[in-house]
Amino acid sequence: MPKTWFITGASSGLGLEMTQQLLAQGHTVVATVRQPGSLTRVRQTYGERLDIVALDLVQPKSIRSAVEGAFKRHGRIDVVVSNAGYGLFGAAEELTDEEIDRQIATNLTGSIHLIRAALPLLRKQGEGRIVQVSSEGGQIAYPGFSLYHATKWGIEGFVESVAHEVAPFGVDFIIAEPGPTGTNFGANLVRAEPMGAYEDTPAGAVRRAIGDGSFEIKGDAARTAAAILSAAESATPPLRLALGSTAYSSISQALSARLSAIEAQREVANSADRQDL
C-alpha cells in the first residue's frame, strides 16, 4: 500500500537513494533539501508524488514549519526519515569553534528538533515511524572523527529514550547504523586544518587513508537504502539496524570489549550499590 514519507537530506547519498526507490515503488515523498533545484530531474519523472521542501537543519524555526506543512498538505505522514547530516574530520584540538558548533547544530540538534516537530503530529494520527540514520559511528569511534561521533552517539541516546516515551502512542523508531558506504560522504567531508603534531598519530593515519583512498568502503548505497526501507516497512523492526559487514563486525567487537570490561569490574560495580545496614 502506498505511503507518504518525509526524508531530510534527500538530494544526495542515502537520502537520494531512498527517495528514488520509494518513488519507483509508487510512494509519495516529501523531500527536504538545502538547494530547491537539486531534485528537478526527479520531479520531472515523478510529478506531484515528489514534494520538494527547502530546509536547513541549522535553522530550528523552519523545521517545525516544514514538518507541519507536510502533514497539512498530505493529510498524514507514515514514516519520517531523519537522514540529513555530514562528516567533520580532524583531531579534537584541530577543530575550530565554528566547525564544532555547526556539526552539532546539524547532526544532533537539528535531528532532535525534527523528531520533536514530528512527534505531536504522529501521536495525533495514532501511529507512525521515525527512522534516524546514524552510523556504525554511533556505537564505535575512529580517531579524527570525535565531533561526528559525539553527534551520532548523542542522537542514538536521545532516540532510545524517546522511543520508550512514545511507544504507548503507536509511534516507534529505527536507528540505522551503516558502515562506510559508497556515497558522497567523503566528498562532503569537512576537514579541519591539520596540525603537524598529529601527523604520526592514529588521527594522522586515518587522514592519510582518507586522502589516498585506502580507507576501506564496502557498503553499497543502493543496497543499504533498500535495507533501511525494508526494515521501515516491516511490522516489528529492530530498534538498531547495523548495515554492512564492516558495521556488524566493528559494532560486535566494540560491544564484546565493553562487556568484557564490565565483567572484569563486576566486584567494583557491585560495591557501588547502596548497602542498608
C-alpha positions in Angstrom: 0.0 0.0 0.0 1.5 3.4 -1.0 2.6 5.6 1.9 3.8 9.1 2.4 7.4 9.5 3.6 9.3 12.6 4.9 13.0 12.4 4.2 15.6 15.0 5.1 18.9 15.4 3.1 17.2 13.9 0.0 19.4 15.5 -2.6 22.3 13.1 -2.4 23.7 9.9 -0.8 21.3 7.6 1.1 18.6 10.2 1.1 18.5 10.4 -2.7 18.7 6.6 -3.0 15.7 6.2 -0.6 13.8 8.9 -2.3 14.2 7.4 -5.8 13.5 3.8 -4.6 10.3 4.9 -2.8 9.0 6.9 -5.8 9.7 4.0 -8.1 7.6 1.8 -5.8 4.7 4.2 -6.0 5.0 6.0 -2.7 4.9 9.8 -2.1 8.0 11.5 -0.7 8.3 14.9 1.0 12.0 15.5 0.3 13.8 18.2 2.1 16.9 19.8 0.5 19.1 22.8 1.1 19.1 23.7 -2.6 15.5 23.5 -4.0 16.7 22.9 -7.6 18.7 19.8 -6.8 15.8 17.4 -7.4 14.3 19.0 -10.5 15.0 16.0 -12.8 13.5 13.5 -10.3 10.4 15.8 -10.0 10.1 15.7 -13.8 9.9 11.9 -13.7 7.5 11.5 -10.7 5.5 14.7 -10.7 3.4 15.6 -7.6 4.4 12.4 -5.8 7.7 14.2 -5.0 7.1 17.2 -2.8 10.3 19.2 -2.5 10.8 21.4 0.5 13.8 23.7 1.2 15.2 23.1 4.7 18.4 23.7 6.5 18.6 21.9 9.9 20.7 24.7 11.5 17.5 26.9 11.3 15.3 25.3 14.0 12.3 27.6 13.4 12.0 26.4 9.8 12.0 22.7 10.8 8.6 22.8 12.6 7.1 24.8 9.7 8.4 22.3 7.2 7.0 19.3 9.1 3.6 20.9 9.9 3.3 22.0 6.3 3.9 18.5 5.0 1.3 16.9 7.3 -1.2 19.6 6.3 -0.6 19.1 2.6 -0.7 15.3 2.6 -3.1 14.6 5.4 -0.7 12.2 7.1 3.0 11.2 7.1 3.6 7.5 7.7 7.4 7.5 8.0 9.8 10.3 8.9 13.4 9.7 7.9 15.9 11.9 9.7 18.8 11.5 7.3 20.5 14.9 6.8 24.0 15.3 8.1 27.6 15.4 7.2 31.0 14.4 8.5 33.6 16.6 10.2 37.2 15.2 10.3 40.0 16.4 12.5 41.6 15.7 15.8 39.7 17.5 18.6 42.4 20.0 19.1 42.4 20.9 15.3 38.8 21.8 15.1 37.6 25.4 15.2 34.7 26.6 17.4 32.6 27.3 14.3 33.2 23.8 12.9 32.2 22.2 16.2 29.0 24.3 16.6 27.8 23.7 13.0 28.4 19.9 13.3 26.4 19.7 16.5 23.7 22.0 15.1 23.2 19.9 12.0 23.7 16.3 13.0 22.5 16.4 16.6 20.4 19.5 17.5 18.8 19.6 14.0 17.8 15.9 14.2 16.4 16.5 17.7 14.2 19.4 16.5 13.0 17.4 13.6 11.9 14.5 15.8 10.2 16.8 18.3 8.4 18.6 15.5 7.0 15.3 14.1 6.0 13.6 17.4 2.8 15.5 18.2 1.5 15.0 14.7 2.4 11.3 14.7 0.9 10.9 18.1 -2.3 12.7 17.0 -2.7 10.4 14.0 -2.3 7.4 16.3 0.7 5.8 14.6 3.9 6.5 12.8 7.6 5.5 12.5 10.7 7.6 12.6 14.0 6.3 11.1 17.1 8.0 12.4 20.0 7.5 10.1 23.0 7.2 12.4 26.2 5.2 11.6 28.4 2.5 12.9 29.9 5.6 14.4 27.1 5.8 16.8 28.5 2.7 18.6 32.2 2.8 17.8 34.8 5.6 17.3 37.6 6.3 14.8 40.4 8.7 15.6 39.8 12.1 13.9 36.0 11.9 14.0 35.4 12.9 17.6 32.7 15.5 16.9 31.0 13.4 14.3 30.9 10.5 16.8 29.6 12.9 19.6 26.6 13.7 17.4 25.9 10.1 16.5 26.3 8.8 20.0 24.2 11.7 21.2 21.3 11.2 18.8 21.2 7.4 19.5 20.8 8.1 23.2 18.1 10.6 22.5 16.2 8.3 20.2 16.4 5.3 22.6 14.9 7.4 25.4 12.2 8.9 23.3 11.3 5.5 21.9 10.2 4.5 25.4 8.3 7.7 25.8 6.1 7.4 22.7 5.6 3.7 22.3 2.2 3.9 24.1 1.0 6.2 21.3 1.8 3.7 18.4 5.0 5.6 17.4 8.2 3.7 17.0 11.8 4.2 15.9 14.6 2.6 13.9 18.2 3.6 14.3 20.0 2.7 11.1 23.8 2.2 11.5 25.5 1.8 8.2 29.2 1.2 7.9 31.4 3.0 5.4 29.2 3.3 2.3 29.8 4.4 -1.3 28.0 7.7 -1.1 29.3 11.3 -1.4 30.1 11.4 2.4 33.8 11.6 1.7 33.4 14.4 -0.9 31.3 16.4 1.5 33.6 15.7 4.5 34.6 19.0 6.2 38.3 18.7 7.1 40.0 20.8 9.8 43.3 22.4 9.2 45.8 19.7 10.2 48.4 20.3 12.9 51.9 18.8 12.5 51.8 17.3 16.0 49.1 14.8 14.8 50.9 13.7 11.6 52.3 10.5 13.2 49.3 9.6 15.4 46.2 7.4 14.6 44.3 10.6 13.5 47.1 11.3 11.0 46.9 7.7 9.7 43.2 8.0 9.2 43.7 11.3 7.4 46.2 9.8 5.0 43.9 6.8 4.4 41.0 9.1 3.5 43.3 11.2 1.3 44.8 8.4 -0.7 41.6 6.3 -1.0 42.9 3.4 1.1 40.1 3.8 3.8 38.1 0.8 3.0 34.5 1.3 1.9 32.5 -1.9 1.4 28.9 -0.6 1.6 26.7 -0.2 -1.5 24.4 2.8 -1.2 21.5 1.3 -3.2 21.5 -1.9 -1.2 21.9 0.0 2.1 19.0 2.3 1.3 16.9 -0.7 0.3 17.6 -2.5 3.6 16.6 0.6 5.6 13.3 0.9 3.6 12.6 -2.8 4.0 13.1 -2.5 7.8 10.8 0.6 7.9 8.1 -1.4 6.1 8.3 -4.4 8.4 5.7 -4.9 11.2 8.2 -5.2 14.1 11.6 -3.7 13.1 14.6 -3.7 15.4 15.4 -0.5 17.3 19.0 -0.7 15.9 19.9 -1.9 12.4 23.5 -2.5 11.7 24.1 -2.3 7.9 27.0 -3.9 6.1 29.7 -6.4 7.2 32.0 -3.7 8.4 29.4 -2.2 10.7 28.3 -5.6 12.0 31.9 -6.7 12.7 33.1 -3.4 14.3 29.9 -2.9 16.4 30.1 -6.6 17.6 33.7 -6.2 18.6 33.1 -3.0 20.4 30.1 -4.4 22.4 32.1 -7.6 23.3 35.0 -5.5 24.5 32.7 -3.4 26.7 31.0 -6.5 28.1 34.4 -8.0 29.0 35.5 -4.8 30.7 32.3 -4.7 32.7 32.6 -8.3 33.7 36.2 -7.6 34.9 34.8 -4.8 37.0 31.8 -6.7 38.4 33.1 -6.6 42.0 33.8 -2.8 41.8 30.4 -2.2 40.2 28.5 -4.2 42.9 30.4 -2.3 45.6 28.8 0.9 44.4 25.3 -0.4 45.3 23.8 1.1 48.5 24.2 -1.2 51.4 21.5 -0.8 54.0 22.9 -1.6 57.4 
